[in-house]
Amino acid sequence: MNRKEDLLPFPFPSRDGLGPLPEFAELRRHTPVVKVRLPSGDTAWLVTRHADVRRVLADPRFSRSRATRGEGPRINRTTTLPDSILAADPPDHSRLRKLIAPALTGRRAEAMRSSIALLTDDLLMKLARQPSPRDLVAHFTRPLPLAVICDLLGTPRVDGERLDAWNEALRSVTARSDAEVTAAVEEMTDYLIGLIAAKRADPAQDMLSALIAARDEGDQLSEGELISFCIVLLAGGYGTTSNRLAGLVHLLLEQPERYALLCREPALIPSAVEELLRYAQATLGANLRVATEDTVLGGVKIKEGEAVIAPTSSANHDEHIYPEPDLLDLTRAAPSHLAFGHGAHFCAGAQLARVQIQEALTGLTRHFPSLHAAARPDWTSGLTTRAPRTLPVGW
């Protein structure tokens, strides 16, 4: 299987739902390191076992910078935000991460818990006054993380719909043309340029004002890095958390006894969130990395300059690590997992996302103990992630 046209195409076809992907299971068992063909026409090595995924994510010989700059392999031929923290290797990545770390510590996330709980209660009380059924995405799982990240970063909540459209374009693999994705990035960049100018004129106590000060006073990042930072924080802090929350609620309602269990035993929610994050096959692909020298993964030689994809969704179902990995067990002791990544690029906002999901499920089970699926959700397609676009629920 050397010819490009004979290679397995990746990402795999999108399916509705968040259940285990059989392609990953088959590869983990028989071909844990395999060459695949990307939508761009380039090739990459796909690794599927937990140990290999962890190694790729942590080993500096697998470079993010090489995968976003120059003429190397690409998933598709769209703008890759080469100035962003997601595209950087240390020491640039370390420099950028230090700028946002103070605002996203576990202690800061816990300090925000009470305000997130209040926001959750407010949204759910408004929902309760609506006639049933209603779309939980529109009324809860989207506005909650949007409000949290907008308040933290300092962007207006009223711009949510535009941010939502841009966020979806940024996650496109085949859903949008390259030209549409590039146009969305340009529109978002123009929006942020205007917002940054307004913040420069009237700074506030928010992350964006702090980043602007780091740019203007400390010269710790470039203007391009500042804009890319904002795009990544909005897309990650809002889009990823919104999609995950909607997906996890869907998993609970898919089998009503799961939701009923958390209603009866709310103390299970923190550990149940970790199991839900492990189980949910929400991420179809992964950020590309490029080998900076010849190395060996899973007995396969990876040559310098070749691309590698290490999907955490597959690693989180590795039979060598998790007993009965395809069983969603909400009573399982909180499992360690790779849903937030690993190594230098471990999600900086992981604890904030955890707090939001925990408070969201706590609020839902308290306000709506009879919550149930009212219709089949619509699902995203052609994106790097799987998530409900709508989630019709009744109570």
N, C-alpha and C positions, 0 to 999 in steps of 0.2 A: 504494500500500500504506500507507494512513494509518490505517485502522481497526485497533484493538488486536487484534481476533480474526484479522486477516489477517497479523499479524507472525509472523516466525520464532520459535518457542519456544526458549528457552535456559535452562539448559544443554541440549546435544544429548543424544539418547538414549544411555544407557550401553551400552557394548559390553565383552565380555570381551577381555582383552589390552591391550597398550600400544602398538600400532601407530598410525600416523598417522591422524588423523580426517579423512575425506574432506570433511566440511562445512567445516572450516577451510581446506583447500586450495582448495575452490571459491570461498569468500569472498575469500581472498587474491588470487585471479586476477581476479575479476569485481566484487565489492562489498566492498572492504576495510573500509569503515565502514558498518554497517547497523544499523537499529533492530530490537531484539528484545523479546520479551515474556518476563518473568520469572515464576517460580512464584507470586510474590505477586500477580501481575496488573499490577504496575508495568512500565514500559518502560525501556530503556537502550540506549545506543549501544554496539555491539560492534565493537572494532577488532582486526584480525587480523595486520597486517603489522608486522615488526620495528621499523621506525622509529616508527610510531605507538604501539606498545606501550611502547617505551622512553620516549617523550615523556610519555605519560600517567603512567607510574610515577615520573618525575622532576620533572614540572612541578607546582609548588605550587598552581597554579590548579585542579588536580583534587584535591579534598579528600576524605580518608578521614573526617574528623570530620563533615562534612556528610552522609556516607552512613550514619552510625551514630547520630546524634542528631536529635531533632525528628521531623518527620513527612515527611521526604523519601523518595525511592524506596528500596525494599528488595528483596533477592533473595527472602527469605521473611520472615514476620512472627514471628520468634522472637527470643530474647534476643541482643543483638549485643555484649555486654560493652563498653559505651561508655567504661568506665574503662581499657580495656586499651591497651597500646602499639600494637596493630594498628589501633586506632580513632582514634589521635591524629595531629594535624598538628604540625609545629614551631610554637612552641617547646616545647610539652608533650612531643612525641615525643622531641625532643633531650634533654630533662631525664631522661625515663625510660630512654632508651637508654644514657645515661652510667652509670646505676646497674648495668647488667649487662655493659657492654662489657669491664671488666677480667677477668671470668671467662670470656669467650668470644673472646679474642684468638687470632690464629693461633699465637702463641708458646705460649699456654696449651694450645691443642689439641694442638700437637706434643709438649708436655710430658706430655700424657695418653696419647700413642700407645703407650708401652710397657705401661701398665696395660690399655689397650683390647686390645692384642695378647694379653696374658696371659688376660684374660677370654674372648676369642675362642677361644684354645686350650683353655681349660677347658670351655667349652660344646661344642666340637666333639669333644673326647675323650669327653665324656659321651654325645654323640650316637653316636659310633662303637661304643659298647658296647650300643646299642639294636639290636633286630632291624630289618633293612631290609625294606620301605620305611618311611619316617617323614615326618611333616609338618615341613618345614623352618621354617615360620612359628612353630609352637608351640615347637620345640626350639632355634631359633637367631635368626631374623631379628626376632622379637619380644623375647625376653629380653635380647639384647645391648644395643640402645639403651635399653631400660627400665632395665637396671642402671646404664648410664652416666648417664642423666639423673637417676635417683633418687639416686645417689651425689653427683652434682654439686649438685643442689638440696637434698638432705637429706630425701627422703621414703623410707618403707620399701619395699623391693623386693617384699615380700609382698603389697602392695596392687595388684599389677600387673593382675589381672583386672578390678578395679573401674575402674582408670584406663583400661583398654582399652575398656570399655563406654562410659564417659563420652566418651572421645576420638572414638569412632564417632558418638555422638549430636551432638557439636559440628560434625561434618563433614556432617551430613545436609542434603540439599536436598529430597528427596522420600521418603527411606527411613524417616523418623520423622515423626510428627505434630508440629505446633508445640508442643502440650502436652507431648509426650514429651521434646522437646529442652529446653524450659524446665525440666521436672522434673529432667533430667540435670544442667543447670547449677546448679540449686538444691542437688542432692545433692553435687555436687563442691564447691560453695561451703561447705556445712556441714562436709564432710570437711576442707577447707583451714582453716577457722576453728579446728577442733580441733587441727590440726597446728601452726598458728601459735601457738596458746596454749601447746602443749607446748614449742615452740622458744623462746618468750619465757621460759618457766620454766627451760629448760636449753639455752642456746645452744650451737651447735657450729661447726666450721669448714666451713660450707657456704653456698651462695648464699642459701638461704632465711633463715638467721640474719643474713646481711649485709643482706638487704632489710628484715628486721624492724628492724634497728638503724637503717637509713636512715629508716624510718618513725618510730620511737620517739625516736631521738636527734637525727637531723638534720632531721626534718620535711620530707623531700624527696619524699614521696609519701603519698597518702591511704590509708586502710584499704581502700577499694574498689580503688584502683590496685594495692595489695599483693596482694589476692586475685586480681585479673585477671591480674597478672603471673605468678602461679603457674600459673593455668590455661593461659595462652599458652605458658609454658615447658614444661609437661608435654605439652601437645598438640603443640607444634612440635618440641620436643627429642626426644620419644619417638615420638609417632604418625606424624609426617611421615617421620622417618628409618627407622622400622620398615617403613612402606609402601614407601618408595623402595627400601630394600635388598631386600625380597622381590620387588619388580617387576624390579629389575635382574638378580637371579639368574634369574628367569623368562626374561628376554630372552636371557641367556646359554645357558640349557638348551633354549630353544625351537629353536635351531639348534646342535646339539652341537659343531660345529666352532668356534663362538665360545668356548665354555668350554675346549675343548681348546687353543685358541691361547693363552689366558691361563695354562693349566697349563704349556705349553711355554716361554712367554716372560713370566714374572711381572713383568719390568721394564716391560711395557706397562700394568700395572694402573692407575697414576695417571692416565695420559692416557685409557685406556679408560673409566674412571669418568666423566670429563667428557663423552665421547661418548655414553655410556649415559644420563647425565642430560639431555643435549641431546635425544636421540632419544625417550626415553620420554614418551608422551603421558599422563602420570599425572594432570595437573590438568585437570579438565573446565571449570572456570570461573575466576574470579578475584575478589578483593575489589572491591566496588563503590566507585567514586569519583564525586563530584558536582562539576560545573563551577561555579566561583565567579564566572565572568564569561563572556560570549559569547566563543567562540574557534572556530578552524577546525582540523579534523583530517582529513587525507586529502582535502581539498577539500570537506568537509561541515561546515556550520555547526552547532556545538554551543551550545545556549543555556544561559545561567546557570540553575542548578537542575536541569539534566538529568543523568542518571546515565551513566557510562561504565564498560565492562568491558574490561580489557586482558589477555587470557590469554597467559601466557608460553609455554604449550604450542604455540600457533600461531606465535608469533614465532620459536621455536626451529626451525621448519621452513620459514622464509621462503626461497623460492628465490633471492631477491635477495642473500641473505647467505651461505647455505651451499650449496656445490656438491652436487648430488644429496642433498638434505636427507632424503629418505625412505629412504636407504641407511644402515644401521647399520654403520659401518666402524670397527672397533676399532683399526685402524692409523692412523686419521686423526689428524693433529697436534691435540693437545688443543684443542678449539674453545672460544671464548668462548660463553657461553650465558646465558639468563635464568632458568634453573631455580630459582635462589635469589632471583629478583626483581632489582630495580634501584632506584636512588635512595635516598631516606631510609628506605624500608622494606625495603631489602636485608636478607636473613636474617642476623641477628646470629650465629647458630650455624652458618653455612655451613661454616666450616673444621672445626669439630668433626664435623659430618655427613660431610664428605669423609674425615676420618681414620677414622671408624668404617666407612664403606663400603670404603675401601681395605684396612683391616686385615681386614675380614670376607672380602673376596674373596681376599686373600692367604692367610688361614687355610683357607678352603674348598678352594682349588686345591692347597694343600700336603697337607691331611689327607685330601681326597676327590678324587683325580685322576680317578676313574671315576664321579663324581656324574652322575646323569641323572634326567630326569623320569620318575616312576613312574606318573603318572596326570595327567589334566587338573586344573589348579587350580580351586578355587571362587573367584569374584570378588565384590568388593563391588559394590553397586548403589545408586543413589539418593543417592550422596554427592558431595562436591565433588571427590573424587579417585578414580582407578581403581587398585586394588591387589589382589593375590592374598589372599584370606582364608585359603586353605590352599595349600600348595605341596608335594605328595607327591613325595619323591625317593627314589632307591635308590642303592646304591654297591657 
